[in-house]
Amino acid sequence: MDVTDLAVEFKARRTTARALDGVTLEWQPGEILGVVGESGCGKSTLARAMLGLQETAAGGIALDGTPVTDRAGRRELRRRVQMIFQDPYQTLNPRQRVRAIVTEPLRVQGIDASEHEQRVDRALHDVGLDPARYLDRYPHQLSGGQRQRVAIAAALVLEPDGLICDEPVSMLDASVRAQILNVLVALQKRRGLALVFITHDLSLAWSLCDRIAVMYLGRIVEEGRATDVIQQPRHPYTQALVTAIPIPSPGGGGRRELLRGELPDPTAVPSGCRFHPRCPRRFEPCDRVDPSLIETGAPGQRAACLLHDPAAVAAAAGTERPA
């Protein structure tokens, strides 16, 4: 999937909040792409926009190079890419049994009824649930972990190429979280799935993902291979997030980069670099120049920061680029 200059706006009376503002990224087959950032940065909005569940103000989405522009394209997109939401209890219809919940995507997509039973049984087996025991249960008869497994099974039953996971373990106990993560990793390897994994937990993204995209106030401010982004972050925001990762060693954490203030109001985005009011390394052009994502650091690693763009700084000062 290719996402290009995606923008999402929410209008209320005389103000407009731009939840996404020119997001561009690639999601490769079989890849686990992590999307991280503070609450309110636009992670969940991006997930919904990628599936066409959220109306966009600008930009586009392409699947295998084909733009998704009409109803048929969105239908094909949702057959090949499914979403797992944060709260499994709100995801499942409380009046339906597990059998009906997992079968519903097959009916919506017009899959032949003769295949339903086999596909449902396989999906439940793949998430670690015995169909004989769980098919006739209601959601309230399941634990939180079991409900999330049913939600994953309902996403798998169409045999998609990818899953978008919007903080799928944040509502679960620690022991159950590990089980669900193991299920997702096993599925990714067994079926060759591509995953988008949205999380607040950078240590989890580091251990699970191939690449990481860091979001701030509706934009991607850094992206690259997970190891490069976590071990050698180039953007001051990413550096602050990384220093907040708990270190399981007394005194082993070193100096932490503390961010001042809170995420700005999306209806009044700061001029220039939108991170500059909180940035400990800001300098004169930061409040005037909006930085672009440029390659810096390891191959494939990009950051939107003037610290790594002397050409933009020189242009803002009206001088030539330094040698």
Number of C-alpha atoms within 10 A of each C-alpha: 19 17 20 16 15 22 23 22 18 15 10 9 5 5 11 13 17 21 22 28 20 17 19 17 15 12 17 14 14 16 17 25 26 26 29 24 23 17 13 17 22 23 30 21 20 26 21 16 20 24 18 19 13 14 14 19 14 14 15 19 25 17 17 10 9 11 15 18 12 8 10 10 16 18 16 13 22 21 21 17 24 23 23 22 20 19 19 22 18 11 16 21 14 14 11 14 18 27 21 17 22 29 20 15 19 19 13 10 13 9 13 9 11 8 10 20 12 11 19 25 19 18 23 26 13 20 23 16 18 13 16 9 8 18 19 13 13 19 25 14 12 15 13 19 19 19 22 28 24 28 25 27 28 27 24 31 23 23 17 18 19 29 22 24 23 23 20 24 23 14 16 18 11 10 9 17 16 13 15 21 15 13 16 21 14 15 16 19 11 10 15 15 23 22 27 23 24 24 23 17 18 24 15 14 23 19 10 17 20 17 23 28 25 24 23 23 24 25 24 27 27 26 29 24 20 24 17 19 26 21 11 15 25 24 24 24 24 25 18 17 22 20 16 17 15 11 12 8 7 7 8 9 13 9 9 13 16 15 15 10 9 9 18 17 12 19 15 11 16 16 14 14 21 23 24 22 18 17 20 15 10 17 11 11 18 23 16 14 18 18 20 16 18 18 17 19 16 15 10 13 23 25 28 23 27 22 17 19 18 15 14 20 21 14 13 15 12 9 10 13 13 8 4
